[in-house]
Amino acid sequence: MRHATRLISALAVAALCGCTESLYRTEPTPLSNKGGFVPVAPYFVKIANKINVAIVPAPPPKDATTLPGPPTLTVTLTPVPVARAYLYFKKNSFFNNTFNVGVGNDGLLTSSDSSSVQQVTAVLTELAQAAAAFVAPTLPGVPAAPRVTPALPSDDPAYCAAGIAQLTASVALYKSFDPAEIGDTSATYQIASTSVLGKDSTKTVRLALKLEVPPGLSSGLADVSAAHAGFVAYAPVPTIASIVCTAEKGAALPLSQPMVIYPYFVSRYIDPKRDFLTDPAETFTLNAGFLTGHKYTDQSGAKTIIDTITAPIRAVLPSVSVQQSTQVQTGGGKPDQTTTTTQTTTGPPKTQ
């Protein structure tokens, strides 16, 4: 009885103090002495941005009276994992511990539950189409189709059209920007350039990728070089991407519709906790590493304290149950007669 009283007192003190502790811990290297930690899985905690641009010419026209269609301009964002860490779950003998974490083929977390585990799915990609018609080149190994002969360019749009035709004359144009080349502020990145002979002069035509990052959004990545409570999640930074062309020193002409991509510019630690007072239950939802949803529920802290303190009193009090039954008698040409019977039963204390 003395030991039971001490245990109840310890539980009551823990509830009254409202002690909290983290559920998860991220370590840069595996723990040699796990202690009270359960190894979950390694996962990627730092993602770099690789942006790819492709300009694919349209098929040659079928006859001399048909102009070729516009080329297809494609921009894709590829996440590149550059750092891996190890996720652990913290055990606690005062709680029923349940967690369910999965890791996909891409090395990202893929499952979630009420113990604050996360979901990550596929890679984000965005496509854009050119808005104007350009002269289609002859692809290697494909016989030249009859086509109209374009005049020498005289204005910037015509120079840009001729420049794209020259750059894709033999093969489609592909350009990948390595993560080290991409910054977290608005900038323009050159794709390719060529000299185009025009009606009056020769101009240098440049194709570039233009990224517009909202200036009001902060940047910064979580420090993954040391152990930290919780797990890493990214915050979306909507960035407008477009392909533009300049002829010599002229104004930049948009070649593609603006699109929104979400580079991995901002990340932080999410640290769900367990609490003696409120017993919180949290579900985090992530998509491609970005935190997109958070559901939180808890119970009354006052009820927890009262239940904990009164538990030993309720354990020794006799249990009382009350059963009430109602009977209605009808028929015989008489009014309905209702009889209510109440039965009270006192039994031994309930064990909880």
N, C-alpha and C positions, 0 to 999 in steps of 0.2 A: 504494500500500500504506500509505503514511504517513497519507493522508487517511482511509482505511478504518479504520486503527487509532484515529485520533482520534474518529471517529464511534462506534466500538464502545466506547471509553472513556467517551464522553459518555452513551451509553445505560446503561452499567453504573453510572455515578455517579447518573443519574436514578433507576434502579431501587433502588440502595442507599439513597438519601435518602428514598424513599417519598413523593415529591412528589404532592400532590393539587391539584385545581382544580375549580371549579364548572362544571357542564355548561350551566346556564341562567342568564340574567340578566333581571330585570324592570326596565324603565325607564319612568318616568312620561311621557316624551315620546320621539318617535323620535330615534335617534342620527343626527347629521349626519355624523360620521366613524365608520363601522362598524368599521374595523380588522379584527380577527380574529373579529368576530361575524357570524353569519348571521341575518338577520331571519326570525322564524317567523310571528308574527301578533299583532295586538292582541287582548286579551281583558279581560273584566271582573274586577277584583280586589277591589272593595268592593261588598257587597250589603247593602241595607237591607231591613227587614221591613215588609210591609204585610199586615195581618190583616183579613179580610173576614168579616162576619157576615150571614147571611140568615135571616129567619123567614118562611116561606111558609105561609099557612093551608091547611088541608085542604079538599077540595071539599065543597060543601053536602050534607047528608044527603038521601036520596031520599024519605023519608017522615017523618011527624011522630013516629014511634015510635023512630027511630034517632038516636042521639047522633052528632055529628060526630067525626071522627077527630082525632088530634093534629096540630098543625102540624109542618112539617119545619124543623128548626134546623140550619143548615150553617155550619161555620167553615172557612175556607181560608187558607193562608199563601202569599202571593205574593212571591217575591224581586224586589226592585227594584234594578237595577244603578245605582250612583251614581258609580263611578270606573272608568276604563279605563286599562290600561297596555300596554306593548309588550314581547313576549317575544322574546329573542334566544338563539341557541345559540352556544357558544364553540367555535371550531375549534382543533384541535391537530394538528400535523404528525406527532406520534408515535403517533397513534391512527387507526384506521379509523372515521371519523365517520359515524354513521347515526342519523337521528331522523325521526320521523313524527308530526306534530302537526296536528290538525284543529280547526276552530272551527265550532260549530253556529250555527243561525239565532238562538239566544238570546245569542250572543256569549261562550259559555263553551267551554272546551277539551273536546274530545270523543274524542280518540284516545290510545292508550298503546302503548309498546313497551319493549324491554329497556334503553333509554337513559333511563329514568325520565320518561316522558311520561304525562300523566294523562287520565282520563275524567271527563266530566261529562254527566249526562243531564237528565231532565225535572224539573219543578217538583213539590215535595211538596204534597199536599192531604189534608185529613182531613175526614170528615163525622161528624155526630152526630145522633141522633134523640131527640125529646122522649119522656119516659117516662110522661106522663099525658095524658088527653084534655082538650081545651079546646073552647070554643064556637067554631064556624066562622063567619066573617063572610060577608057578601054581597059577592062580587067585583063590580067595576064592569062594567056591561053584561050581567051575568048575572041572570036573574030569580030572586027569592028563593024558595027551596024551603021547603016546610013543615017546621017544626022545633019541637022542644020549647022552651018559654020558660024560660030559666034563672032560678033564684031569686037574690035579691040575695046577694052573698057575705057570709059571716060569719067565715071564718077566712082565714089567709094564703094557702094554696093556692088557695082560691076567688078571692081578690082577684087573685092572679097570673094565673089563667085569664081572668078578666074583663079585666085590663089588656092581655094579649096580644090578646084579641079586639078591644079598642078600637084598639090600635095598628096592627092589620092589617085594620081594617074596610073600607078603601077600596083599599089596595094592599099588596103584600108589603113587609115591613120590611127594608131593607138598610142596613148601616153598615160603612164602611171606615175603619180606623185608619191614619193616615199614619205613616211610619217615625219621624217626630219625636215621636209620641205614645207609642210603644212603648219601654219601658225594658228592661234586662237583669236586673231583679229581680222578685220576685213582686209582683203588683199586680192591682187590679180596675179595669176601664175601662167607663164607662157607655155603654150602647147607646141607650137611650131611656127616657122616663118619661111617666106619665099619671096623672090623678086618677080614682079609681074610687069610685062611690057604693055603699056597702055597706048591710047591714041595720041596723047601729048607727051607722056613721060613714063619712066619706069619707077614704080613704087614698091616699097617693102611691105608685104602684107603679113600681119601677125595674128595668129589665133591664140586666144587665152581663156583660161578658166577664171571666172570672177566669183569670189565668195564674199557675201555680205553677212557679217556676224553682228547680231544686235548689240549695240554698245552698252545697254543697261544691264546685261547679264554678267555676273562675275565669273571668273575663270579660276581654275586651280584643281589639282588632283590630290586625292587622299595619299598620305604617306604610307606606303606599303613596305618600307624597308625594315620596320620593327613590328613587334607583336601589338595587336590592338583588339579591344573588345568589339564584337559585332562583325558585320560583313560589309563588303564594298558594293555600293550601288552608284550608278551614274545619273545625272540630271540632264534632261534634254536641253540642248541649245539650238533652237531652230535657225538654220543658216540657209540663206537664199543662194543657190548656185545657178550660174548661167554661163554659156559659151559666147564670147564676144570676138569681134574682128576689128582691127584697125588697119587702115591703108596709110602708110607713112606716118604723118603726125595728125591725121584726121581723128574725128570723134569715134569712140568705140560703138560699133553697131552690134546689137544683140542678134545672135544666130539661132538661139534656142529659147523656148519658153522658160521663164524662171521656175525653178523647182525648189522645194524645201528638203534639205537633208539634215541629219542629226549627228554631227561629229561627236566624238568622245572627248569633250573639253573639260567637263566638270564632274568630279566624283567625291563622295564622302562616305563615312562609315554609318551604317544603320545599326543601332544597338538596342534591340528589344530586351526587356528585363522581366524577371519573375518578381512577385511582390507578395509578402505574407498578408498584407491588408486587403488588397483588391483582386488578387489572382487574375491579372490581365491576360487576355488571349488576343494575339495579333496575327494577322495574315498580310504578308507583303506580296504584291504582284509586280513582277518585272518583265519587261519586253526588250529583248536584245540588250540586256544589261541596264536598261533605264527603268527607274522606279516609276510605275504608272498607277499604282493603287495601294491603299493602306486601310485595312479594316481593324478597328479596335473595340473590344468589349471588356468590361470588368464588372465586379460586383461591389456592393456597398462595403466600405471599410468598417463602418460602425457595426454592421451585422456580423462581420467576421470577429470583431473584438468581443461582442456580447456572446456569440456562440461559443467562443473559446473559453471565456471566463466562466460561463454557466454550465459548461459541459459536465464537470464533476458533480454539480448539484443535480442536474437532470438525470445523471446516471444512478443516483441513490433514491430519487423520488419514485413512489409507486406509479405505475402507468394506469391511466383511467381512460376507458373507452365507453362511448355513449352511442347506442344504436336506437334509432327511432323508426317505427313502422306505422303506416297509415292504411286503414281498411275502409272501404266504402260499400255499404249494403244497399241494394236497390231492389225494386219490385214489390209485389203485393199491394199495389195501389197506395203505398205510403211514401212520404218524402224520403230522400236519400239520407242514410245515417252514416256519419263518419266517426270512426274510432281510431284514436292515436295512442300508440303504446311506446313508452320510453324505457329502455333498459340500460342501467349503468353497471359496468364491470370494473372492479379494481384488481390489478394483477401485480406481479413482481416488477421491479425496475427494468426498463429497457436497456440493453447493452448497445453502445454506439461505437 
